[in-house]
Amino acid sequence: MSSEINLLSPYKLGSYDLPNRLIMAPLTRNRAGEGNVPGALNATYYEQRASAGLIISEATQVSPQGMGYPSTPGIHSPEQVEGWKLVTRAVHDRGGRIFLQLWHVGRISHPSLQPNGELPVAPSAIAPAGNASTYEGEKPFVTPRALETEEIPGIVEDYRRAAENALAAGFDGVEIHSANGYLLDQFLQDSTNQRTDRYGGSIENRARFLLEVTEAVVGVWGGDRVGIRLSPNGVFNDMSDSNPEALFTYVINELNRFNLVYLHLIEPRWDGSGNMNGSRDLGSQYFRSIFKNTIISAGGHDRQSGDEVLAKGYADLVAYGRLFISNPDLPKRFAANAELNLYDRSTFYGGSEHGYTDYPSLELQTA
Ligand SMILES: Cc1cc2nc3c(=O)[nH]c(=O)nc-3n(C[C@H](O)[C@H](O)[C@H](O)COP(=O)(O)O)c2cc1C
């Protein structure tokens, strides 16, 4: 047997013993119930995937204002906390571990999804290109309202309260979603942040909001149970920055202060728009020497590329998104060199059991 590190080797993540190095990537599935409350169907879906080394939940809004898509779950009401308890219990009963992904969409929303039909908020009043997903179908994005400087502590407080709620709901940790063009990413990158106050302009100023949020969340959980997700190469949601290398190098250096348990990086070849992107190179290989703790590599991995990124030492763990949608027992399939179920894109976002909890396990298929 080879002693080489691979996807099926165990790993110690902070205080948690992971039986393998496959991480279930955060996946929005738009199947929360009334009031953005998770329910029994969601518990079944996560429970089926409990053999992952770690599950990262779908993005979950920290406040009603943080919502940007139909039927996504929240973590700001008592009912949502109770709903999430069904999920965390089900995963724990199967011996799994689950972190909650904390989310505020910023400008990637629509008045029809906002409290009192208000405008979505953002660092600056710049509309993204493209369409919002609403309960009435796709609608062009509107120009968001720029947040007042005085409003920012309130949003930091929303994150802190959401982190407390996640703790009450029985999660094993939280992941701060600072990727894919949502609010925290909108503050970081200069195409979306043209503020002139202490949250805009220099890289230091643009990173301030993320670092304040991180401090608040770490205050609740401790750094060893908080991870963060970044997409330095992402163009999804109409993102760009004039100097992503300097920006993300600064951000990751600053994040080291909090001793976060992991940095979850979306790799350069996955730009989030569905295309493989070879033009930028800010991934795990690049940031390995800068970040002090565990690195999770995500984006377009198959088994071979996952084993490779581990063997080369660029990352410690590998996240799988679409493969975990269609293969609830992905670690077992890799261990058995079994065939993989194909995923059906038409059931990714919204619907019910179909394309959600009805992908068969290997056991069912071979029975
Ligand atoms: C249906 C779907 C939903 C997603 N939802 C989220 C999400 O809630 N949060 C997030 O950070 N990324 C989300 N992503 C991105 C994935 O976490 C992952 O980075 C991406 O799918 C690339 O990995 P893969 O090639 O293994 O699927 C989503 C991707 C898909 C396909």
The ligand as an SDF file (V2000), in Angstrom:
LIG
                    3D

 31 33  0  0  0  0  0  0  0  0999 V2000
  -26.0850   23.9600   -7.8670 C   0  0  0  0  0  0  0  0  0  0  0  0
  -24.9230   24.7410   -7.3430 C   0  0  0  0  0  0  0  0  0  0  0  0
  -25.0920   25.5240   -6.2160 C   0  0  0  0  0  0  0  0  0  0  0  0
  -24.0130   26.2120   -5.6540 C   0  0  0  0  0  0  0  0  0  0  0  0
  -24.1890   26.9250   -4.4900 N   0  0  0  0  0  0  0  0  0  0  0  0
  -23.1280   27.4800   -3.8650 C   0  0  0  0  0  0  0  0  0  0  0  0
  -23.2650   28.0760   -2.5790 C   0  0  0  0  0  0  0  0  0  0  0  0
  -24.3440   28.1010   -1.9750 O   0  0  0  0  0  0  0  0  0  0  0  0
  -22.1660   28.6200   -2.0200 N   0  0  0  0  0  0  0  0  0  0  0  0
  -20.9320   28.6080   -2.6400 C   0  0  0  0  0  0  0  0  0  0  0  0
  -19.9530   29.1080   -2.0730 O   0  0  0  0  0  0  0  0  0  0  0  0
  -20.7760   28.0290   -3.8450 N   0  0  0  0  0  0  0  0  0  0  0  0
  -21.8280   27.4370   -4.4540 C   0  0  0  0  0  0  0  0  0  0  0  0
  -21.6510   26.7820   -5.6510 N   0  0  0  0  0  0  0  0  0  0  0  0
  -20.2770   26.5570   -6.1520 C   0  0  0  0  0  0  0  0  0  0  0  0
  -19.7790   25.1880   -5.6590 C   0  0  0  0  0  0  0  0  0  0  0  0
  -19.5840   25.1970   -4.2510 O   0  0  0  0  0  0  0  0  0  0  0  0
  -18.4520   24.7890   -6.3300 C   0  0  0  0  0  0  0  0  0  0  0  0
  -17.4670   25.7400   -6.0440 O   0  0  0  0  0  0  0  0  0  0  0  0
  -18.6120   24.6510   -7.8400 C   0  0  0  0  0  0  0  0  0  0  0  0
  -19.7520   23.8500   -8.1480 O   0  0  0  0  0  0  0  0  0  0  0  0
  -17.3910   23.9990   -8.4950 C   0  0  0  0  0  0  0  0  0  0  0  0
  -17.1550   22.7260   -7.9450 O   0  0  0  0  0  0  0  0  0  0  0  0
  -17.5610   21.3650   -8.7200 P   0  0  0  0  0  0  0  0  0  0  0  0
  -16.8610   21.4300  -10.0440 O   0  0  0  0  0  0  0  0  0  0  0  0
  -17.0140   20.2600   -7.8430 O   0  0  0  0  0  0  0  0  0  0  0  0
  -19.0290   21.3180   -8.8570 O   0  0  0  0  0  0  0  0  0  0  0  0
  -22.7400   26.1380   -6.2640 C   0  0  0  0  0  0  0  0  0  0  0  0
  -22.5710   25.3540   -7.4270 C   0  0  0  0  0  0  0  0  0  0  0  0
  -23.6410   24.6740   -7.9510 C   0  0  0  0  0  0  0  0  0  0  0  0
  -23.4110   23.8190   -9.1830 C   0  0  0  0  0  0  0  0  0  0  0  0
  1  2  1  0
  2  3  1  0
  2 30  2  0
  3  4  2  0
  4  5  1  0
  4 28  1  0
  5  6  2  0
  6  7  1  0
  6 13  1  0
  7  8  2  0
  7  9  1  0
  9 10  1  0
 10 11  2  0
 10 12  1  0
 12 13  2  0
 13 14  1  0
 14 15  1  0
 14 28  1  0
 15 16  1  0
 16 17  1  0
 16 18  1  0
 18 19  1  0
 18 20  1  0
 20 21  1  0
 20 22  1  0
 22 23  1  0
 23 24  1  0
 24 25  2  0
 24 26  1  0
 24 27  1  0
 28 29  2  0
 29 30  1  0
 30 31  1  0
M  END
$$$$
